[in-house]
């Protein structure tokens, strides 16, 4: 941190929270996987439909029907879903040629992902293909051209460009059909998608040596996906020193994220983890406090306690308060019991 980044303030936290609350981006994606031959009873063809990263339906060559994965999808007419044959109709003719070009034997996979995002600035579509797990070719809906990712895709591009009508079909799907389907799904799943789940905070520590320790801050079980997490040292945001992972989905439809930072163990008490989410009335701060654990057999062993505080209270302790700000800067533990986690 060391003064390289601006000091965190209550105003900045409020602004970040406002941006989270105002986020209204939604997405609809169709992912397809086709295998060149049967393999131990696994389906040769599998399709998944995701709404805002949440799986809502699936299809494979075993069940041969679209299977809803959420209750509200049962109300959606099946004809409103994208026909898998349309996605692979132009690809299937080229698969044998691809195997010949790559000079490989065994199983091969052909994947496609297409969909659209809808936000305040309008909709944006995408259409990507991969072969054997590597980017292969994608459709540019601005120039209406196929863009190759490897030399073997050039022959496919030339063959597909001989059918200009398909360009228009792709454009129509990305700019018209997909946004219509997205809005339709949003209307059916409105209640489920508008639910909120607050994040649960947890911190871990790993001692590397006497001069190096890694602190890891985790937030999990939250919905919707948008979240803001930051490490600070004495109130200064540690942007460049932080190692973070992208927000990822859990199997229950919620999300998790973690971020870590390397520190001097002697400076551990100076670090805080800030977590902001739509379902938190106030941003959650997690700090370390060493406490002896009487349950442990070894007298020298210690456990850690993660303490959650109101952001205004933490700012009040770090900067001090006076005048009209005094009432907002009383330093105390968060009233919710879940804010205190024994590690």
N, C-alpha and C positions, 0 to 999 in steps of 0.2 A: 504494500500500500504506500507507505513512506511518502505521502504528500503528492504522489503522481496523479491522483484522481481527486475530484472535488469531494468535500466533506458532505456526508449524508445529512439531510435535514428533513424535518417533518413535512415541509412543503413539497420536497421531491417525492416523498413516500405517498402523499396525497395525490400528486400528479400521476404517479405510476398506477395507483389504485384506480384512478379515473379512467386511465387508458384500458385497464383490464375490464372494467365494467362496460365500457363502450365498444368492446370488441364484438363484432357481429359476423365474422367470417364463418362460412359453412362450406363443406365439401362433400362430393359424392364420387366414389371411385369403384371401378369394376376391375378386378384382377383375375387373370386367367392363367392356368397352367395345363399344358398338354405334354404327355410323355409319349415317346415314339413307340413303346411297346408295353405289354403288361409286366408288372413287377410285384410278386408276392401278395397278390390280392389288392394292391393299392389301385385307386382309380386312375385311368389314363387321362381323364379330363376332370378338372376341378375349377370352379368359379366361385369367387367371394364378392359380396357387395358390402361396401363400407360407407356409412354416413357419419361424417365428422370423426373418422378413425374408429368408429364402433361397428363391428360386424352385424349386419342386419339380415343377411340371407346367404345361402350357399346352394351350389348345384354340382353334381358330379355324374359320371356315366353309370354309376351303380344305382343311385336313387332315381335318376332321370326325371327329376322335377325340382322346381325351385323350393327350397326348404326355408321357411322363416326362422330366424334366430332370435327374434324379439316378438313379444305378443302383438304389438300394434301392426307388424308387417302382415299378419294374417288378414287384415282388413284391406290391404292393397291388392288390387287386381293383378294377376300374374302377367297379363298382356302389357302392363305398363313397365315391365322389366326388360332389360336389354337382352336380345336374343344372342346366345353364345355363337351360333353359326355365323352371324354377321361379322363378328370379330375375326374369326379364323378362315373365312371363306376364301380370301385371296392368299392366305399364307400356306394352306395345306398343299397347294399345287407346287410349292417351292421346297418343301421339306426334304424330299428325296435328293434334290439337287444340292441342298445344303450339306447333307451327310457326305455326298461325293466330294464337295469342295473342301470340307474340313478333313477328309481322309481319315475318319475315325469310325470305330464300330461301337456297339453297345447301345445303352439307352441315351436318348437325347431329350432335352426339354425345350419347349417353345412357350414363352411367356408373353403376356400382354397386360398392360395397365393403362386404363383410360378413364377420364372423368373430367370434373370441372370444379372450380372454386367460385363461390359467390360472396362478394363483399360489397362495401359501400361504393367502390369504384366500378362495379359491374361484375361480369363473369369472365373467367379465364379457363380454357380447356387444355388438355394434354392427352397425348396418345403415344405410348412408348412400347417397343418390343425388345425382347432379349432372347438370345439363343444360348442354351447351356449356361445360364446364369450370368452372361455378359451382355452389356448394352449392344444392341444390334442396329436398330433403325427407329426413327421417331418422326412424327408428323408435325410440321411447323404450321400452325393454323393462321399465322400472319402472312407468310409468303406462299402458303399452299404448296409446299414442297416436302418431299421426304428427305431427311437428313441422316446420313449413314454414320455409324460409330466405328465401323471396321471395314476393311476392304471386301470381305465376303458379302457384305450387304449391298454392294454396288449392283450386282446382277438383279437382286430383288427390287431395288429401287427402279431400275430401268424397266423391269416387267410391269411394276405397278404404275409407272408413269405412262404406260401405253393405254391405261384405262382412266382417262380424265374424269369420267363420271364419278369415280370413287372419291376423288378429291372433294367434290361437292358434297357427297354423302358424309364424309368425315367432317367437313366444315359445318354442315347442318346439325350433326350430332353434337359437336363440341359447343356450338354457339346457340343452338335452339333446343334440341331434344334433352340434352343433359341438364341445363338449367331448369327446364320444366319439370323433369323427374325429381330434381333436387328439391324444388319448392313443394312438390307433391308429397315427397317423403317427410319433409319438415312439417307439413300440415298434419300428417298422420301421427308422427312421433313427437309432436310439440310438447306434450306433457312430460314424456321421458327425457327429452333433450333439455328441457328447462329446469330439470332438477339440479340441485347443487349439493355437493358433499365437501366439507372442509378438509384441508390437509392435516395429517398427523405428523408432527415433527419428531425426529430422532437424530441423535448424534453419536458417532463412533470415533474412536481414537486409536491410532496405530503408532507405536513408538518405533522409529527406525534405528536411532542411536541417541546418545546423550545430547546431541545438538539438533536433532531433527525429529519432528513428529508430524503425522498427517491427521488432520481433522476432517471428518466427512459429515456433511449435513444432509439428511434425507427428508423428503416430504412425500407422503404417499396417501392413497385412498381418496384423492380429491377429484372433483368434477365440477365444472368443465375443465378442459385441458389447460387453458391459459393460466399461468402462474408466474410470479416474479420472485426469484431467489438470489440473494447476494451475501457474500462475506464482507464484513467490515472489521477494521482494526481501529479502535478508539474513534469510531464514528466516520472513518474514511473508507469509501468503497474500494475493495480489493479486486478490481476488474481484471488486471493483467496477471495476477498471481493465482487466480481461481481456475481450477480444472472442473469442467461441468459436463454432464451427459444430457442428451436431448430428452425431453419429456417422452415417456413411453407408456403404453397401455397395460393395465392389469387384466386378468382374465374375467374380472367381475364388472368391467366397463369403466372403472376408475383409472387414474393415472398415477405415476410416480416419477420422481426426479431426484438426482443427488448431485452435490458439488463438493469438492474437496480442496484443501489448501495445505501447503507445507509451511510449518511454523517452527520457531524456536520454542521448545517446551516451557522455557521460563516466561514466555510471552503469552501463554495460552489464555490467561484471563482477560486479555485485551481484545479477543476475537468474539464476534457475534454473527449469527446467521439470521438474516432477515427473510421472512416468507410472507408474501402477499397474494391473496386469492379472493375471488368474488364472494365466497361464503365465509370469509373472516370479517367480522365487524371492524376489527383493527388489525394491522399487520402484526404477525407473530415474530418475536425475537427469541432465539435460542442461544444460551450462553453456557459455558462450562463451569461447574463447581465441583471440586473434589470433596468427596465425603467418605469417611471410613465405613466399610461395610462389616457390621458385626457378624453377619452370617458366614463370612469367609473364614476359613480355618487359618490362613496365614495372616499374622498381624500386620505385615507390611503391605498387604494387598489393599487396593482401593477401588471403589466403583465411582461412576460419574452420574451426575444429575443434570439433566437439561431443563433449564428454567425458561418459561415463556413469559414475556412482559409486553405491556402495551408499548407501542413505538413512542408515544409521547412521553411516557414515563422514562424510557431509556434515554431519550434525547435530553430530558430534564436532568438526569443524573450526570450525563457527560458534559453538558454545557452550562448547567445552572439555570435558575429562573428568577424572574423578578416581575413586579407589577402585575398586569393583567394576566400574564402567562403562568403565574404561580399555581393557579387551580388546576392547570393541565399537566403540571410537571411533578406531581406527587409520585414518589417512587414506591411501588408496591407490586406484589405478585398478582398475576392475572387471577381473576375470581374463579375461572373455570378450572376444575380439578384436572381435566385432561391436559392442561398446559404444563403440568409438572410430570416429567417422565424420569423414572429411575432406570438407569441403564444397567 
